[in-house]
Structure formats: structure tokens, C-alpha cells
């Protein structure tokens, strides 16, 4: 999770004098993170309760005589190979401006959250993103992300949409899916037109799509 600093001299100089995030440096926060040149003061509870990675880190006892990481601006927990924008998007899951409407409204934003949640084992947040991706992402994006981050529940419905639509996969969509996944969709589309109820999305059809992708990912015996 914490990795060596491979940044340029300019980036390291900026990180040496970090600034506090304008809205996610909380007065009552009890753990401070530094991401790039930005400090975040948030509540340790969310990380310890929902992330297997951070839970293990927080179990470690601090070294006597050494400031505990995360205890102050001068001793933050530094998260390498992470952008401040992506980290702020993850925090918006814990600290939304409104409980009526998420601030995360695009596929790019939800993907930022998904990548960090997957990396740090926020399993509940990974599942949450899986619930919201169909509201913003195209079927191709859903399948590509589902296969990368193990979200099987969205593969079936997204695959049925691709099978039922009139247009075949475009070149860009084929590249986004990858050759193997695109080949599965092409085969399913042929099967869909010959044997399935055309243009009607049904649960049993989604199950066939899921089974096809499970077979694709299953190691050869």
C-alpha cells in the first residue's frame, strides 16, 4: 500500500510543503493522509472498519519515541501512486454533500473509486460501485470493468444489451473489451439471434452470458 517515492524532483518539492484539502480536512478528523501535495484529515473509523488493508496497518503499534503516522500534518500517512483527485472521490462515499444525490455522477468518477476500493480491499464499496455503474457506464464499459475488478453481477445484463442491440461491436469497443471478451460477445450475439427471444432481456439470457464469461475466465484443466 505504501510504496517508495519515485516522483520527479519538482513533485517531491511540492509534496514537501503540502496544502490542506479545502473540504476534506476535517476539524474532528483523527487520521491525516498525504496524497501528492494534499493533506486529508478524516476519520480512521471508516478505514479500519471497511478496509482489510488499512485494518491491518492500524493494528501495528507505533515505535516508541517516533511520531505515529497519521497523527499530524508533519507525520501524515503518505499514500504513493495515488492521485489526490481519486482519493477525494473515494472519500466522497464516506462524506457526501447530500444523501439525496451522489456527487459521483460519471463513469470516470466511479471508476476512480472502484480502483482504490479494490486496491485497498474496501469490499463493500466495490459492491456499491457495482450497483451504480449500470446507471452511468455503457454495456462495454460495464463488462470491461466487471472482468477487471470481479463484478459478476453486472456482466449478464450488460452482455444481453450488447447481444440484443442491432449494431455489432465497433472497433473501439472490441479494443476496450479485449479480443477474448469480444469473441464471446460475437458468439453470444449469433446464439441470441438463432435461439433466444430476440430483443427481449430475460434473466435466463443474462445467466447464459454470465456462464459464457465464467468459462472464459476458468483456467484450462
C-alpha positions as CSV (number, residue, x, y, z in Angstrom):
1,X,0.0,0.0,0.0
2,X,2.8,2.4,0.9
3,X,5.5,2.4,-1.8
4,X,8.8,4.0,-2.5
5,X,8.9,7.6,-3.7
6,X,9.6,7.6,-7.5
7,X,8.4,11.1,-8.2
8,X,10.3,13.8,-10.0
9,X,12.2,16.4,-8.0
10,X,9.5,19.0,-8.7
11,X,6.8,16.7,-7.5
12,X,8.8,15.8,-4.4
13,X,9.3,19.5,-3.7
14,X,5.6,20.2,-3.9
15,X,4.8,17.3,-1.6
16,X,7.3,18.6,0.9
17,X,5.0,21.6,1.5
18,X,1.5,20.1,1.2
19,X,-1.7,22.1,1.4
20,X,-4.8,21.1,3.3
21,X,-7.8,20.0,1.2
22,X,-10.4,22.7,1.1
23,X,-13.3,20.4,2.3
24,X,-11.8,17.1,3.3
25,X,-9.5,18.3,6.0
26,X,-12.0,17.9,8.8
27,X,-11.7,19.6,12.2
28,X,-12.6,16.5,14.1
29,X,-10.7,14.1,11.9
30,X,-8.3,11.7,13.7
31,X,-6.0,10.4,10.9
32,X,-4.1,12.5,8.3
33,X,-3.2,11.3,4.9
34,X,-1.0,12.9,2.4
35,X,-1.7,12.2,-1.3
36,X,0.5,14.0,-3.7
37,X,0.7,17.6,-2.2
38,X,-2.6,17.5,-0.5
39,X,-3.4,16.7,3.2
40,X,-6.7,15.0,4.2
41,X,-7.9,14.8,7.8
42,X,-10.6,12.2,8.1
43,X,-12.0,9.6,10.5
44,X,-9.9,6.5,11.0
45,X,-13.1,4.5,11.7
46,X,-14.1,4.2,8.0
47,X,-10.7,2.8,7.0
48,X,-10.3,0.5,9.9
49,X,-13.9,-0.8,9.7
50,X,-14.3,-1.2,5.9
51,X,-10.8,-1.8,4.5
52,X,-8.9,-5.0,5.2
53,X,-5.6,-3.3,4.1
54,X,-5.9,-0.4,6.5
55,X,-7.3,-2.5,9.3
56,X,-4.0,-4.5,9.3
57,X,-1.9,-1.3,9.1
58,X,-3.7,0.3,12.0
59,X,-3.1,-2.8,14.2
60,X,0.6,-2.1,14.1
61,X,1.8,-0.5,17.3
62,X,3.8,2.8,16.8
63,X,7.5,2.8,17.5
64,X,8.3,4.4,20.9
65,X,9.7,7.9,20.6
66,X,8.6,8.2,16.9
67,X,5.5,10.2,16.0
68,X,2.7,8.0,14.9
69,X,2.0,8.1,11.2
70,X,-1.2,10.0,10.5
71,X,-1.1,11.9,13.8
72,X,-0.2,15.3,12.4
73,X,0.5,17.4,9.3
74,X,4.2,16.7,9.9
75,X,3.7,13.0,10.2
76,X,1.0,12.0,7.7
77,X,0.3,8.6,6.2
78,X,1.7,9.1,2.7
79,X,-0.2,7.2,0.0
80,X,2.1,6.7,-3.0
81,X,1.0,6.1,-6.6
82,X,-2.4,7.6,-5.8
83,X,-3.8,10.9,-7.1
84,X,-5.4,13.4,-4.8
85,X,-8.4,13.6,-7.1
86,X,-9.1,9.9,-7.0
87,X,-8.6,9.8,-3.2
88,X,-11.1,12.7,-2.7
89,X,-13.6,10.8,-4.9
90,X,-13.2,7.8,-2.6
91,X,-13.8,9.9,0.5
92,X,-17.0,11.3,-1.1
93,X,-18.5,7.9,-0.5
94,X,-18.0,8.5,3.3
95,X,-18.6,12.2,3.2
96,X,-21.3,13.0,0.6
97,X,-22.5,16.6,0.4
98,X,-26.0,15.2,0.0
99,X,-27.7,11.9,0.9
100,X,-30.2,12.5,-1.9
101,X,-27.8,12.7,-4.8
102,X,-24.3,11.4,-5.1
103,X,-21.5,13.8,-6.1
104,X,-20.1,11.0,-8.2
105,X,-22.0,11.2,-11.4
106,X,-19.8,9.9,-14.2
107,X,-18.2,6.6,-15.1
108,X,-14.8,8.1,-14.7
109,X,-15.5,9.2,-11.1
110,X,-17.0,5.8,-10.1
111,X,-14.0,4.0,-11.8
112,X,-11.6,6.1,-9.7
113,X,-13.5,4.9,-6.5
114,X,-13.5,1.3,-7.8
115,X,-9.8,1.2,-8.4
116,X,-8.9,2.4,-5.0
117,X,-11.5,0.4,-3.2
118,X,-10.3,-2.7,-5.0
119,X,-6.6,-2.0,-4.2
120,X,-7.3,-1.4,-0.5
121,X,-10.0,-4.1,-0.1
122,X,-13.0,-1.9,0.6
123,X,-15.2,-4.8,-0.4
124,X,-18.5,-3.0,0.5
125,X,-17.5,0.0,-1.7
126,X,-16.6,-2.3,-4.6
127,X,-20.1,-3.8,-4.3
128,X,-21.6,-0.3,-4.1
129,X,-19.8,0.8,-7.3
130,X,-21.1,-2.4,-9.0
131,X,-24.6,-1.3,-8.2
132,X,-24.1,2.2,-9.6
133,X,-22.0,1.5,-12.7
134,X,-25.1,0.5,-14.8
135,X,-26.5,4.0,-14.3
136,X,-23.6,5.7,-15.9
137,X,-21.4,3.2,-17.9
138,X,-22.0,1.8,-21.3
139,X,-22.5,-2.0,-21.5
140,X,-19.0,-2.4,-22.9
141,X,-17.5,-0.3,-20.1
142,X,-19.5,-2.4,-17.6
143,X,-18.2,-5.7,-18.9
144,X,-14.6,-4.4,-19.1
145,X,-14.7,-3.1,-15.5
146,X,-16.6,-6.1,-14.2
147,X,-13.9,-8.5,-15.6
148,X,-11.0,-6.4,-14.3
149,X,-12.5,-5.9,-10.8
150,X,-14.6,-9.1,-10.4
151,X,-18.1,-7.7,-10.5
152,X,-20.0,-10.7,-11.9
153,X,-23.5,-9.3,-11.2
154,X,-23.3,-6.7,-13.9
155,X,-21.8,-8.9,-16.7
156,X,-25.1,-10.7,-17.6
157,X,-27.4,-7.7,-18.0
158,X,-24.7,-5.7,-19.9
159,X,-24.0,-8.6,-22.1
160,X,-27.6,-9.1,-23.0
161,X,-27.8,-5.5,-24.0
162,X,-24.9,-5.9,-26.4
163,X,-26.5,-9.1,-27.8
164,X,-29.9,-7.5,-28.3
165,X,-28.9,-4.3,-30.0
166,X,-28.9,-4.0,-33.7
167,X,-25.3,-2.7,-34.1
168,X,-22.3,-5.0,-33.8
169,X,-19.3,-4.2,-31.7
170,X,-17.3,-1.3,-33.1
171,X,-13.6,-1.4,-33.4
172,X,-13.1,0.8,-30.3
173,X,-15.5,-1.4,-28.3
174,X,-13.6,-4.5,-29.4
175,X,-10.3,-3.0,-28.2
176,X,-11.9,-1.9,-24.9
177,X,-13.2,-5.4,-24.2
178,X,-10.1,-7.3,-25.4
179,X,-10.1,-10.0,-28.1
180,X,-11.3,-12.8,-25.9
181,X,-14.2,-11.0,-24.3
182,X,-15.2,-9.5,-27.7
183,X,-15.2,-13.0,-29.2
184,X,-17.5,-14.2,-26.5
185,X,-19.9,-11.4,-27.3
186,X,-19.8,-12.2,-31.0
187,X,-20.6,-15.8,-30.4
188,X,-23.4,-14.9,-28.0
189,X,-24.9,-12.5,-30.5
190,X,-25.2,-15.3,-33.0
191,X,-26.7,-17.6,-30.5
192,X,-29.1,-14.8,-29.4
193,X,-30.4,-14.4,-32.9
194,X,-30.8,-18.1,-33.6
195,X,-32.1,-19.4,-30.4
196,X,-33.1,-16.7,-27.9
197,X,-36.1,-14.4,-27.8
198,X,-34.8,-11.6,-29.9
199,X,-34.7,-8.0,-28.4
200,X,-36.1,-9.1,-25.0
201,X,-33.9,-9.1,-22.0
202,X,-34.6,-12.0,-19.7
203,X,-32.9,-13.3,-16.6
204,X,-32.2,-16.7,-18.2
205,X,-30.4,-14.9,-21.0
206,X,-28.3,-12.9,-18.6
207,X,-27.4,-16.2,-16.9
208,X,-26.1,-17.6,-20.2
209,X,-23.9,-14.5,-20.7
210,X,-22.5,-14.9,-17.1
211,X,-21.8,-18.6,-17.8
212,X,-20.0,-17.8,-21.0
213,X,-17.7,-15.3,-19.3
214,X,-17.1,-17.7,-16.4
215,X,-16.0,-20.3,-18.9
216,X,-13.7,-17.8,-20.5
217,X,-12.0,-16.9,-17.2
218,X,-11.9,-20.5,-16.0
219,X,-8.3,-21.9,-16.2
220,X,-7.8,-24.8,-18.5
221,X,-7.9,-28.2,-16.8
